[in-house]
């Protein structure tokens, strides 16, 4: 039986992944888990792409766990 809690969890996790993905695209902001050894402030495309892809994947998973409307 499908319930709304799995769908809402998928939406929240997708939102967090999307925010972290956009965070890694912002220049002149400290990026803690980057490979830049000097100042960690340049935009990083690979982690951003990874987190945005995870956000899309989570939305797709959320679509499958969403309960169907009752007819």
Secondary structure, DSSP 8 states (H G I E B T S, - for coil): ---HHHHHHHHHHHHHHHHHHHHTT-TTS--TT-S-SS-S-S--HHHHHHHHHHHHHHHHHHHHHS-----
